[in-house]
Amino acid sequence: MQTCAANVKVVNVPSYPSPGAEEASVIYAVGDIHGRLDLLISIEEVIADDLAKSNAGKAIVCYLGDYIDRGPQSAQVVDQLLQNSSLGAAKIFLRGNHEDRLLDFLSDPASNAAAFLSLGGRATLSSYGVAFEEIVKLNDWQMLRDHLLSAMPAGHLEFFKALRLAFVWKEYLFVHAGVHPDNPLEAQYARDLIWIREPFLSSEKRWDYRVVHGHVIVPYPDFRSNRIGIDTGAEKTGKLTCLVISKNECRILQVTANNLAPAPSNSPSSPQ
């Protein structure tokens, strides 16, 4: 049984506070990282280089969530995200379903341990140096939670708790998973913003905002008239994608584990 307190929270997406958005001229949206510190460092270097070359003005880097689990360096990814970077851009961090599950586990370990572990939580525990195998054999979920909290820097826990559900910039809405097409944007459940797949993915509904999201792995960035999906499966494919949105264009920056350089985009350049 899961707690998922987010399931009972209704969010008015259009009025969701978006600090600094009005002054920003370009947004860099980074897809799901899943413990791939190498790819995170590389994409941030590519973003910094792109900013220096484009002279685009004030920029915001919006990370779409799923920083942890599956990949080998979840804790180190959070360390990197929390650093004062040389990007020259503000950072906004959204909550992914893996961070949501982690918080559920920390709140109620007995009810949520199985789901946390099955979603890749073992990799997160290892990244924090938690020796979990014997504790798992004992089914002592309280002890497992306590060991994780003891190993986790206080700043990391604050980071997870402070993650945002959404970010709005001009005609774009950034969320981890999507929105429910049956509900107005003024009455979205927080859980849907973090977890939804269908009926969002197959919906052709046009909202007032084009939705930029991760959560569902695609071989190439998925440009639709009403949404753009950019989770290219960093942990599985070694490919991390960043969507760049400015007044006149949408384009892709990408790094891979084998070739840490921007990959050419086969995606449409028009933001429409």
SULURWO-V618797 format. One record per residue. N is the residue number from 1. RES is the residue in three letters. PHI is phi as a letter, one per 40 degrees, with the letter a starting at -180 (* if undefined). PSI is psi as a letter, one per 20 degrees, with the letter a starting at -180 (none if undefined). D_FIRST is the distance of its C-alpha to the first C-alpha in Angstrom with 2 decimals. Layout:
# SULURWO-V618797
n: {N/N}
res: {RES/RES}
phi: {PHI/PHI}
psi: {PSI/PSI}
d_first: {D_FIRST/D_FIRST}
This chain:
# SULURWO-V618797
n: {1/2/3/4/5/6/7/8/9/10/11/12/13/14/15/16/17/18/19/20/21/22/23/24/25/26/27/28/29/30/31/32/33/34/35/36/37/38/39/40/41/42/43/44/45/46/47/48/49/50/51/52/53/54/55/56/57/58/59/60/61/62/63/64/65/66/67/68/69/70/71/72/73/74/75/76/77/78/79/80/81/82/83/84/85/86/87/88/89/90/91/92/93/94/95/96/97/98/99/100/101/102/103/104/105/106/107/108/109/110/111/112/113/114/115/116/117/118/119/120/121/122/123/124/125/126/127/128/129/130/131/132/133/134/135/136/137/138/139/140/141/142/143/144/145/146/147/148/149/150/151/152/153/154/155/156/157/158/159/160/161/162/163/164/165/166/167/168/169/170/171/172/173/174/175/176/177/178/179/180/181/182/183/184/185/186/187/188/189/190/191/192/193/194/195/196/197/198/199/200/201/202/203/204/205/206/207/208/209/210/211/212/213/214/215/216/217/218/219/220/221/222/223/224/225/226/227/228/229/230/231/232/233/234/235/236/237/238/239/240/241/242/243/244/245/246/247/248/249/250/251/252/253/254/255/256/257/258/259/260/261/262/263/264/265/266/267/268/269/270/271/272}
res: {MET/GLN/THR/CYS/ALA/ALA/ASN/VAL/LYS/VAL/VAL/ASN/VAL/PRO/SER/TYR/PRO/SER/PRO/GLY/ALA/GLU/GLU/ALA/SER/VAL/ILE/TYR/ALA/VAL/GLY/ASP/ILE/HIS/GLY/ARG/LEU/ASP/LEU/LEU/ILE/SER/ILE/GLU/GLU/VAL/ILE/ALA/ASP/ASP/LEU/ALA/LYS/SER/ASN/ALA/GLY/LYS/ALA/ILE/VAL/CYS/TYR/LEU/GLY/ASP/TYR/ILE/ASP/ARG/GLY/PRO/GLN/SER/ALA/GLN/VAL/VAL/ASP/GLN/LEU/LEU/GLN/ASN/SER/SER/LEU/GLY/ALA/ALA/LYS/ILE/PHE/LEU/ARG/GLY/ASN/HIS/GLU/ASP/ARG/LEU/LEU/ASP/PHE/LEU/SER/ASP/PRO/ALA/SER/ASN/ALA/ALA/ALA/PHE/LEU/SER/LEU/GLY/GLY/ARG/ALA/THR/LEU/SER/SER/TYR/GLY/VAL/ALA/PHE/GLU/GLU/ILE/VAL/LYS/LEU/ASN/ASP/TRP/GLN/MET/LEU/ARG/ASP/HIS/LEU/LEU/SER/ALA/MET/PRO/ALA/GLY/HIS/LEU/GLU/PHE/PHE/LYS/ALA/LEU/ARG/LEU/ALA/PHE/VAL/TRP/LYS/GLU/TYR/LEU/PHE/VAL/HIS/ALA/GLY/VAL/HIS/PRO/ASP/ASN/PRO/LEU/GLU/ALA/GLN/TYR/ALA/ARG/ASP/LEU/ILE/TRP/ILE/ARG/GLU/PRO/PHE/LEU/SER/SER/GLU/LYS/ARG/TRP/ASP/TYR/ARG/VAL/VAL/HIS/GLY/HIS/VAL/ILE/VAL/PRO/TYR/PRO/ASP/PHE/ARG/SER/ASN/ARG/ILE/GLY/ILE/ASP/THR/GLY/ALA/GLU/LYS/THR/GLY/LYS/LEU/THR/CYS/LEU/VAL/ILE/SER/LYS/ASN/GLU/CYS/ARG/ILE/LEU/GLN/VAL/THR/ALA/ASN/ASN/LEU/ALA/PRO/ALA/PRO/SER/ASN/SER/PRO/SER/SER/PRO/GLN}
phi: {*/b/c/f/d/c/c/b/c/c/b/c/c/c/c/c/c/b/d/g/c/c/c/c/b/a/b/b/b/b/c/c/c/f/g/c/c/d/c/c/d/c/c/c/c/c/c/c/c/c/c/c/c/c/f/c/g/c/b/b/b/b/c/c/h/f/c/b/g/g/c/c/b/c/c/c/c/c/d/c/c/c/c/c/c/c/c/g/a/c/b/b/b/c/c/c/c/c/c/c/c/d/c/c/c/c/c/a/c/c/c/b/c/c/c/c/c/c/c/h/c/d/c/c/d/c/c/c/g/c/c/b/c/c/c/c/c/c/f/c/c/c/c/c/c/c/c/c/c/c/c/c/d/d/c/c/c/c/d/c/c/c/d/c/c/a/a/b/a/f/c/b/b/b/a/c/b/i/b/c/c/c/b/c/c/c/a/c/c/d/d/c/c/c/b/c/b/c/c/c/c/c/c/b/c/b/c/c/b/c/c/b/a/b/g/b/c/b/c/b/d/b/c/b/c/b/a/b/b/b/c/b/g/d/c/c/b/g/b/b/b/b/c/b/b/b/c/b/a/b/a/b/b/a/b/b/c/c/b/c/a/d/c/c/c/b/c/c/c/c/c/c}
psi: {p/q/g/m/h/h/h/j/p/p/p/n/g/h/j/p/p/n/p/i/h/h/i/q/i/q/p/o/p/p/a/p/g/l/j/n/h/g/h/g/g/g/h/h/g/g/g/g/g/g/g/h/h/h/l/i/b/p/q/p/o/o/p/j/r/m/h/r/q/f/r/i/l/g/h/h/g/g/g/g/h/i/q/o/r/k/h/k/q/q/p/p/p/q/p/r/h/h/h/g/h/g/h/g/g/h/h/n/h/h/h/j/g/g/g/g/h/h/j/j/h/h/h/g/g/h/h/j/k/p/n/i/g/h/h/h/h/i/k/n/h/g/g/g/g/h/g/g/h/h/h/p/q/h/h/g/g/h/g/g/h/i/p/q/h/r/p/p/o/c/k/p/p/p/r/g/g/a/q/o/i/i/q/q/i/i/m/p/p/h/h/h/h/h/i/q/e/q/j/g/h/i/q/j/p/o/r/i/q/p/p/p/r/c/g/p/p/q/h/q/p/n/o/r/h/i/r/o/p/j/o/k/l/g/h/h/i/k/o/p/q/p/p/p/p/a/h/i/q/p/r/p/q/q/q/r/h/h/n/m/q/p/q/q/p/j/q/q/i/p/i/none}
d_first: {0.00/3.80/6.77/9.37/12.15/14.40/13.22/15.30/18.24/21.21/23.69/27.37/27.94/31.77/32.23/29.78/31.87/33.25/35.39/38.59/38.01/41.20/43.39/41.83/43.82/41.56/37.84/36.53/32.96/31.43/28.77/25.80/27.05/24.35/26.20/29.61/31.85/34.94/34.19/33.25/36.54/38.42/37.10/37.87/41.36/41.81/40.74/43.17/45.92/45.26/45.44/48.68/50.25/49.20/50.10/47.55/47.39/44.31/41.18/37.44/35.08/31.64/28.97/26.25/23.33/21.60/23.89/21.82/20.31/22.10/25.60/27.34/28.01/25.10/26.43/29.91/28.95/27.73/31.00/32.94/31.31/32.09/35.70/38.53/39.40/42.74/41.36/43.20/40.27/37.61/34.00/30.95/27.46/24.60/20.86/19.42/15.92/16.26/17.26/14.44/11.93/14.26/14.29/10.53/11.01/14.14/12.79/9.92/10.56/8.93/5.27/6.73/9.77/9.40/8.99/11.67/13.91/13.79/14.85/17.84/16.89/19.31/22.14/21.26/21.21/24.53/26.04/25.61/27.20/24.29/25.02/21.55/22.27/23.14/20.26/17.81/19.82/19.36/15.55/16.47/13.90/15.64/18.86/17.72/16.70/20.01/22.02/20.81/21.64/24.96/25.83/24.89/27.83/27.37/28.47/25.64/23.00/25.08/25.26/21.53/21.16/24.22/23.36/24.40/22.78/26.09/29.78/32.63/36.09/38.78/37.56/34.59/30.93/28.97/25.17/22.83/21.61/23.52/23.69/22.91/26.33/25.76/25.43/28.35/28.25/28.65/25.25/22.74/19.06/18.37/15.35/17.91/20.32/17.98/16.17/18.31/20.30/21.63/23.36/24.53/26.04/28.23/29.21/32.86/32.56/34.67/33.31/35.55/34.15/33.81/30.29/30.18/26.91/25.48/22.11/23.61/26.17/29.62/32.81/34.78/34.04/33.31/35.66/35.13/36.91/33.83/31.78/32.21/29.63/30.47/27.78/30.06/27.71/29.17/27.46/28.27/31.57/32.98/33.64/32.67/33.76/34.91/35.94/38.96/39.62/42.83/44.99/46.60/44.34/41.05/41.31/39.35/39.52/37.97/38.00/37.36/37.15/40.53/42.39/41.42/43.32/42.67/42.32/44.23/42.33/42.68/40.93/42.80/44.29/44.21/41.41/41.74}
